[in-house]
Amino acid sequence: MINSGRRKKWLCLAAISLAVCLWIAAGGKKALFCAADGESREAAAETKYVALTFDDGPHSVYTEMLLDGLKERNVKATFFLIGDNIKGNEELVRRMDREGHLIGNHTSTHVLLTDEPEAEACREITETNERICSITGKMPTYIRPPFGSWSEKLECMVPMDVVLWNVDPLDWKIQNTKKIVNHILKNTKNSSIILLHDSYKTSVEAALEVVDTLSGEGYTFVTVDEMLID
């Protein structure tokens, strides 16, 4: 799920007819998606959406492996980067941006933000934003706080949208491709946000297998900014 400090409005332009905006109920929340021009209301209603998200990168080996696999499948994902991991991996960040992936903030050192003094917590966030912006020319607007820990005070000081998740296979812990895949496939439904880490080979292998399987089941992969939830 995404907790936003401000409501984002999306406008779909239609060349011939007005686009159809569909509210899709998912887990008690509502996700807003806009049907493409010419697409029927019935066809749009049948579309199932899912977001792949990756924390803790970029990793010099496994992130590149993941990007190769996603490009081959024409799938876009969301990456929440650790600022200290960006140094030496700037080209991977450029590639993420160039290939249409969404880049978000995961702090500089993966600290528990709510345990830090507010000034230090904000430094963790702003420094990572600045590093990403210096590479891509775009200031991140989405953050995934480590451990999902956030406070209203931080929201007031740092105007960013907080992105959490609802499918977590604990890939960093089990590091078993088959178990990761099974957990994701068992728990994914329309509007799921899947949490993975591009720091492990098993996670990358699982992610690509999940893409292949869910694509075959009619799922469309989107970045989190395309999945707006109240």
N, C-alpha and C positions, 0 to 999 in steps of 0.2 A: 504494500500500500504506500501511497505517497501523501505525506502531510505537508501542505503548502501554506506558506505564510501569506500568499496572495493568490487569488483566482486567476488562472490563465484562460484567455478566450481564443478559440481557434476559428478561423474563417475559411471555409472551403469555397473556392471559386469554380463556377460551372460555366462552360462556354455556351451551352444551349439551354440547360435547365438547372434549376436550383438543386444543389447537392442535398442529400438526405443525411441528417444527423441522427444517429441512433444512440439511445441510452441503453447500455447493456448491463443488466444486474449481475453482480458477481460478488459473492461472499458478503452480502449485506451492503456493499458499496456500489456506486454507479460509475461506469467507465464511459467516456465520451469518445466516439469514433465517428468520422465523417465518411460517408460512402463516396466513392469516386464518381465522377461525371459519367452518366450513362449506365451506372450500375443499378440494378433494381433493388427495391427495398428488401425483397425476399432473399436475394443473393447476399446482400450485405449482412442481413441478420444471421446467416449461416456461418459467417466468418468467425473463427476463434482466434483470439489474440494472446500472445505470450511474450514476455520480455526476458531476455537473457542478460544478466548483469554479472560483472566480474570485479572483485575487490583485490586490493593489495599490489597490483601491478604498477608499472610495467616490469615484466621479467625478461631478461635478455634472451632467453631461449624459448620459453613456453608461450609467451605472448606472441612472438612472431609465428610460432606453429599454429596458434589459435587464429590469428589474423589470416594466415594462408587458407585455413579450412573454411572460415567464414566467407572469405572472398570467393572461393570456389563454389560455395552454395548460395551466394548472393544474399547473405543474411547480415543484418546490422544488429549490433549489441551495444550495451552501455558499460563503460569502464570507469570505475571509481579508483583514482590513482593516489598512491602515497607519494607525497612530495619528495621524500628522500630517495625514492626509487626511480625518480625521473632522470637524475643526473647520469649521464652515460647512455641513456635510452631515449634521448630526444627524438631520434628518427622514428622510433616506434610510435611516439605520441603524434608526430606529424602524420604518420601513415594512418593511425586511427582516425584522425580528423579528415584526412584526404579521402578515405574510403567510406566516409559517411557514418561512422560510429559516434555515439554521444560520449563526451568525456566529462566526468564529474570529479568531485573532491572527496578524498578519504583521509584528510589531514596530512600533516608532514611526517609524523612518526608513529601513527596508529595508537594514539593515546585515548584514554577514557575521558572524553571532554568534560563531563560533569564532575570529575574529580579534580579538574585543573582550575586555577584562578581564571576568572573570565578573560583577563587580558592575555593570558597564555593560551587559553583555548582559542581565542580569536586570532592570535598569531599563527597557530597551527593551521587554521583555515585560510587566512588571507595570504600567507606565504605560498601555500600550495596553489591557490587561485592565480597568484602572480606568476608562478613558474609555468603553469599550463598556458596562461595567456601570452607569455613571452614567446612560446613556441608556436601556438596555433593562431594567435591574434584574437582569440575569443575568450572572454571571461566566463568561467563556469558559473552556472546558476543552480546546479543540483549538487547536493552533498549526501553521502551516506556516512553518518557518524559511526566510528568503530563501536562494535557491540550494540549498535542501535540506540546509544545513549545520547539524549538531547535534552535541552531545557528551554523554557520560554525566554529566559534571559538571553541566551545565545541567539535565539531567533530575532530578538529585537536589535542586537548588536551586529549581526551578520545576516543580511537579507538574502537567504538562499532557501531553496525548496528541499525538504528532507525526504529522502527516498529510503523506505525500508524494504521488506520482502515478505512473501508468504509461502515460499517453497525453499527449504534449506536442507540439503542432503548431508551437511557436515563434511563436505568433501575434503577440507583441510585436515580433518581428524582421521577419517577412515582410509583415504587414499587408495580406494579400490574402485576401478572403473565400473565394473558390473553392479556393485551395490549403489553407487552414485546414480547410475542410469535408472535402476529399478525404483529407487526412491522418487526421483523426479517424475518418471512416467506414471507412477502410482498416485502422485499428489497434484499433478498439474491439471488445471482446468482453465476455462476461458478467463482471461485477464490475470493470470498468474505472473508473478515476478519471481524469477528463479535466482537464487544467490549461489554463485560459484567463485572460485579464485583461480586466476590465470598464473599461479605460481607453482602449479603441480602438473606433471604430465598426465596423471590419471584424470584430473579435472578437465583438461583440454580434450582428451580422448572421449570422456563422457559427454561433454558439451556437444561435440560434433555428432556423436551417435544419437543424442537426444534431438538435435536439429533434424537429422535424417528421418527419425521415427515420427516425430510430431508433425513434420511437414507432410509426411505421408498420411497423417490422420486429419489433415485439413487445417492445421494451425498456421497462422501468419506471425512471423517474428517482427517485433517493433522495438524501438527504443523507448525509454520510460517517458520521454516528453510527449510521445504519441499516445500514452495511456494515462489520461487524466482521471483521477479518482477523488471524489469529494471527501 
